[in-house]
Amino acid sequence: MPRRYRQLTGPRTDPRSLGGVTRDIERWFADESGRRERRERACRMKRWFESEAEARAAALLDRTRFGERRRPYRCDLCGGWHLTSDEA
């Protein structure tokens, strides 16, 4: 019975010997790095708060000024706090 997939075992000195697999892996890494760059850019554009209490105070102020419901969340990229719109 013929094999459906090429086995990836054994030494591979030429990356082109993997055929489309290498291109798929390269595309995945490019997508991941692009996604991270977009997240970092978005993080830099948002207001940054040192503590959750500071972010909550800003959210309350936004609510009284503009009627916008916001809630704080901890950013895993910068370690600070940002505000997001409250969906509920």
C-alpha positions as CSV (number, residue, x, y, z in Angstrom):
1,M,0.0,0.0,0.0
2,P,1.5,3.4,-0.9
3,R,2.2,5.9,1.8
4,R,0.1,9.1,1.8
5,Y,2.6,11.2,3.6
6,R,6.4,11.6,3.4
7,Q,8.1,10.4,6.5
8,L,10.2,13.1,8.2
9,T,12.6,10.8,9.9
10,G,16.3,10.5,9.2
11,P,18.9,13.2,8.4
12,R,17.9,16.0,6.1
13,T,20.7,18.2,5.0
14,D,18.8,20.1,2.4
15,P,15.7,22.0,3.6
16,R,14.2,21.8,0.1
17,S,14.0,18.0,0.5
18,L,11.0,18.5,2.8
19,G,9.0,20.0,-0.1
20,G,5.9,21.9,0.9
21,V,6.4,21.2,4.6
22,T,9.2,23.8,4.9
23,R,7.1,26.4,3.2
24,D,4.2,25.7,5.5
25,I,6.4,26.0,8.6
26,E,7.9,29.2,7.3
27,R,4.5,30.6,6.6
28,W,3.3,29.7,10.1
29,F,6.3,31.4,11.7
30,A,5.7,34.5,9.5
31,D,2.1,34.6,10.6
32,E,3.0,34.3,14.3
33,S,5.6,37.0,14.1
34,G,3.2,39.3,12.2
35,R,0.5,38.6,14.8
36,R,2.9,39.5,17.6
37,E,4.0,42.7,15.9
38,R,0.4,43.8,15.5
39,R,-0.3,43.0,19.1
40,E,2.7,45.0,20.2
41,R,1.7,47.9,18.0
42,A,-1.8,47.9,19.5
43,C,-0.3,47.7,23.0
44,R,1.8,50.8,22.4
45,M,-1.2,52.7,21.1
46,K,-3.4,52.0,24.2
47,R,-3.3,53.9,27.4
48,W,-1.1,52.3,29.9
49,F,-1.7,52.1,33.7
50,E,0.6,50.9,36.4
51,S,-2.0,49.3,38.6
52,E,-5.5,47.9,38.3
53,A,-6.8,50.6,40.7
54,E,-5.5,53.3,38.4
55,A,-7.1,51.7,35.4
56,R,-10.4,51.3,37.2
57,A,-10.4,55.0,38.2
58,A,-9.8,55.9,34.5
59,A,-12.6,53.6,33.4
60,L,-15.0,55.3,35.9
61,L,-13.9,58.7,34.7
62,D,-14.5,57.7,31.0
63,R,-17.9,56.4,32.0
64,T,-18.9,59.7,33.6
65,R,-17.4,61.8,30.8
66,F,-18.3,59.9,27.7
67,G,-20.7,57.2,28.8
68,E,-18.3,54.5,27.6
69,R,-18.2,51.3,29.6
70,R,-14.7,50.1,30.0
71,R,-13.0,47.5,32.2
72,P,-9.3,47.0,33.0
73,Y,-7.3,44.0,31.9
74,R,-3.7,43.0,32.5
75,C,-1.6,43.0,29.3
76,D,0.6,40.0,28.9
77,L,3.0,41.9,26.6
78,C,3.9,44.9,28.7
79,G,2.8,43.8,32.1
80,G,0.7,46.9,32.6
81,W,-3.0,47.5,32.6
82,H,-5.2,48.6,29.7
83,L,-8.9,49.3,29.2
84,T,-11.2,47.3,27.0
85,S,-14.8,48.0,26.0
86,D,-17.3,46.1,28.2
87,E,-19.4,43.8,26.0
88,A,-21.9,42.9,28.7
